[in-house]
Amino acid sequence: MRLETTAKFCLLLLAAVCASSCKGQAGGYWQDPNGGYHGVGQNGAAPGALAKMQQVQQAGQMSFVEWQDPAEAAFFAQLPQGWQISGGTQRTTRIEPHYVIRAKSPRGGVQLFMDDPRIAIRQVPSMMTMRMGMREGQAIPSAWGGRLLLERYQPAPQAAEQYVRQAWCPNASDFQGGIVTGQTQDLNQQFGAIAQTEGKQIHIDVGELHYHCGDRIG
């Protein structure tokens, strides 16, 4: 199976976009591939990563090239030309693939990423798991040979904030953002119909989160 991951789709799946900030200015800044800095908001509030990339592309300051999964050729993505790119399909178990992308601008001012094999699949605790002596926060074996983390459902912005603190910046602050309503509705309509044919229910959240990590913004 070959998956096409466009720049838009890729950016929507990023947990964070880390950029340098310009000290002494009210707004945050991010660095383009040519080393220039661009304002991304007022009072430290940055707009979406996708919007910033589109603005630069439309201004003729950025071009994209196709990058293909080097491990299994399972997907490809349109990514900024000249950036350092790595990743590919990574499997924690035979049937649990992760489609990983890591991209860094030439001067390292901007880092983009998609997926993280360290993120465990969650299972919502239930009366059955409680009766079996399993508690929230416990990792339990899965039927496919991997691990499941028992944890209550978290909306996308809350889950992203937890991930940022655990994986990227323990002292992150000034979190802002929320649910991206249009994308959330579209994906629930698309995948909800598929789930119903299998007698299942599904809910998907799409969220956007902005934060500060020292003198950087994410």
Secondary structure, DSSP 8 states (H G I E B T S, - for coil): --EEE-HHHHHHT-S--EEE--TT-SS-EEE-TTS-EEE--BTTB---HHHHHHHHHHTTS--EEEEE-TTT--EEEEEETTSEEEEEEEEEETTEEEEEEEEE-TTSSEEEEE--TTS-EEE---HHHHHTT--TT-EEE-TTSSEEEE-----HHHHHHHHHHHHT-TT-EEEEEEE-HHHHHHHHHHHHHHHHHTT-------EEEEEEETTEE-
